Amino acid sequence: MLLIADGGSTKCDWILLDEEKQVLEKTQTKGLNPSVFSLETLEERLCSNEILKKYAEKIQQVDFYGAGCGTPLPKEKLRKVLHSFYKKSQVNVFEDTVAAVRAVTHEPGIVCILGTGSNACYFDGKEVNVPIASLGYVLMDEASGNYFGKKLIQDYYYHKMPKKIAEEFEKKFNLDPDEIKSNLYQKENPNAYLASFASFIFTNSQLSDYFYNLILEGIQLFIENRVLTITESKKVPVHFVGSIAHFSSEIIADCLKTHNLAVGKIIQHPIEELTNYYRTNGI
């Protein structure tokens, strides 16, 4: 049996494939970003899922693709947690950009992630290259969920948010300063906390001018900083994966065309397409 996971800071999707690469089980846990969560939290979230525990002794290989797995220390931290749970399995941990690439293309292209966080890489047809290291939600992550959450809170407090939208924002979230500061500076996973506010942008069927311009500014910053800095950007399609990408697909397409960039695939959940990668490649 092969267990595949696509994990971020907010949630982690899991698919279990049998020997014929058919889907046996699907499940979800809270996020398992090893750069954000403690060892104890990672273990607790993994152990809390009954389906994952049920097959622990039968799984032969675990392939985990995740946010926060791009540098050696957190990558090894998560690998050890997974191996302690799946003692009989071969455990492989990859950066989330690898899952994104395998989900959308087998040809050269630029592949971007817009979810709780954001990232971009270049795939030359064989290797995944990340030209700019991701430094997370404090310094980077343009156009991500946490980026938009941060912008909403800033605009609310700076009184830049339209009055009617601000009133709706107040009803949906606890905007008490102490509550916000506690979640940002004292609790675990502040990036996912910020990203939780981003859902407010996409709750209406039609975007207001305020929301449209907010998304447009974020997407433009992402393209300028993370896409155009890749030398091959004018020669290959630009693909996107993630919930923010899915809900912003029309704006993304317009922004790419403005820069004479080719629009590739835009998908919400890479794990579904990732299973096809394993079937096609016979892994």
N, C-alpha and C positions, 0 to 999 in steps of 0.2 A: 504493500500500500504506500501511496505517496501523499503527503500532506503539504499543501501549498498555502502560504499566508501572504496577504498584502496588508501591511500594517502602517498606520500613521499614529499621530499623537492622540486623536480623538477615538478612533475605532480600528479594529483589525478584522478583516474578512478572511475566513478559512474555507478551503475546499479539500475534501478527501477523495482521492481517486483510487479505484481498485486496480487490479493487475492489467485490466483491459483499457485503462485510462478513462473509465466511465465514472461519473460523479456518484459517490456513495453517500456523502454527507456534506451539508453546507452549514456553517455556523458563524457567529460573530462574537468578539470579545471587545472590551475596552481597549484603548490604544496601548501599544507596547514599544514606545520610542525609548531606546536605551540611553539616549543622550539627555532625556528629561526625567525619566522615572528611576526610582531607587531599585536595587536588586529585590527587595522585599515586595515592592509593588508589582514588579514584573512577574514574580513567582505567584503572588496572590491572584492576579488577573488570569494567569494561565490555568491555575488549579481550580478556579471557580467555574470553569466550563465543563459540563457533564459529558458532552460529546467528545471533547478532546481527551478527557480521562478514560472514556470507554474504550478507545482504540489505542491507548498508549503503548501497550505491549505488542501490538500487531503492525504498527507502522514501521516501515523499513527506511524511509527517507523523508526528511523534513526540509523543504526549501522555503525559507523566510525572506521576503522582500520588504524592507522597511525604512521609514524615515528615521534619521539619526544613526543609520548604519554605514555612513560613508567614511568613517575614520576607524582605525584599528581598535582602540580601547572600548568604545561602546559596542562595536560589532562583536568582539570577543566576549564581552559581558553578556550579551543576549544569547550568543551561541552556547555558553556554559549553562544558562538557565534552561534553554530548550533541551540540551543534552541531558541534564539532570532529570528532566521530565520524560524524555524519550530515550532511555538508556540503550535500547537496541537499535537505534536509528542512526543513519548518517545525517548529520545536521549541516546545512549550508545556509549562510546568512549573506544576503546581497543588499546593496543600496536600493531604495525604491525606484531610482531611475532605470535600473535594469528591468524591473517588472514593467515599467511604463513602455520601454522600448519593445520588449517581447510581446506586449499586448497590441501594439499598433503597427509595427513594421518589421520587415526583414531586409529592407533596402535602406541605403543611406538617408539620413534625415535628422532633423533637430526634434527632440522630444521634450516637452515641458510638463511640469506638474503644477497644478493650481488646486490645492486642497487646504488643509489647515495651514500648511506652509507652502513654499513654492521653490522650484528648482528647474534647471534646464541642462540638457546634455546634447552632445553630438554623437550620433551612431554612424560609423563609417561603413557599415555592412557586416562588420565582424566584432569590433570592440566598441564599448560605451566609454566615451570620454567626457568628463565633467571639467571644463576649462576653468571655471570659477568655483572655488570651494564655498559651500553654503554655510554661512555663519549664523543662520537662525533668525528668529522673529525679532530680536532686538536691533540687528544691524541690516538685515536683508528682507527676504520674503515678500517682495512687492506683489500685489494683486492676489495675495493669499487670503484665507479666511481671517487669520489674525491681523493682517494688514488692514482689511476693511473694518474689522471690529474696532481696532485702534482708532481709525479715522472717524467712525461713528461716534465713539465716546468723546473724542477731541472736539468734533463739530458740535456735539450737544453742549459740552461745557463752555465752549467759546461762543455759543449762541450763533453759530453759523448754520445750524440745521433749521429748515423751515418750521414754523410754529406748529402746524398741524402734524407734521411728521414727528416732531419732538414730543408732542402730547401722546402719540401712539407708542413712541419709543419708551416713554415713562411707564406706560401701562404694562408693557411686555417684560421689562427688565428692572431689577433692583439697581438703581443708579446712585444709591447712597455712597458718598465718597469713601467711607470706612469699609464698606462691602467691596468696592472695586479695589482699593489698596490692599486689602487682606488677600484677595484672590491673586493679585499681581505680585505681591512681594513676600507673602508668607506661606502660600499654599503651593502644592505641586502642580505642574502643568499649566502655567499661566498662558502659554500660547493657545492651548485648546480653549481656555476660558475666553480669551479675546475672540477666537474664531466663532464661539457660540453666538456672538452678537451679529455676525455676518448674515445669518439666516433672515434677519429682519429686512434685508435689502430685497430678498427674492420671494417674499411672502405674497406680494401682489402680482396679479396677472400682467399688469402694465407697469413699466418703470416710470417713475416720475423723473422730471428733468434733473432733480437733485441726485437721485440714485444713478441715473444714466451717466452723469458727469463724474460721479465718484468712481464708478467701475471703469469708465474710459480713462481717467487719469491713472488708475492703478495698472491697467493693462498696458498703457503706453510706457509707463516707467519700467514695467517688466520687460517689454520688448526691447527698449533702449539699453537696459542694463544687462539682460541675460540672453537675449537672442541676437541682436545686431553685433554684439561683441564676439560672436562665433564667426570665424572667417567664411565658413561655407554657407552662411544663412541665405545668401542670394541664389544659391545653386540647388537647394534641396527643399522638400516640403517641411513645414513646421507643424508638428502634431501636439495635441494637448490631452492630458488626462486629469481627472479629478472633478469633484462636485462644483467648485467655483468655475472651472473651465466649462463644464456642461451647461450651467445656468447663464454663462456669459458668452456663449458660442457665437452669437451674431456680432457682438461688439468685437470679439477677438478676430473674427473673419474680416471685419471692416478695417481694423487697425493693421492687420497683416497686409491687406491690399494697399493701404496707404503707403506702406514701406516697400511695396513691390515684392512681397514675400508670398510664397505659395502656401495656401491653406491645406493642411493635411487632415488626418482624422482628429475628431474631438469626441472623447468618450468619458463617461462618468466613472465607471468601475472597471479598472484594468483586470481584475482577477478572473472575470468571465472569459475574456479573450486570452488570458494567460493559460487557461486549460487547453485551448486550441494549440498553443505553442508546444505543449508537452505531447499532444497527440501527433502533431505534424512532424515533430523531430524525433519521435520515438524514444523519449527520455523516460 
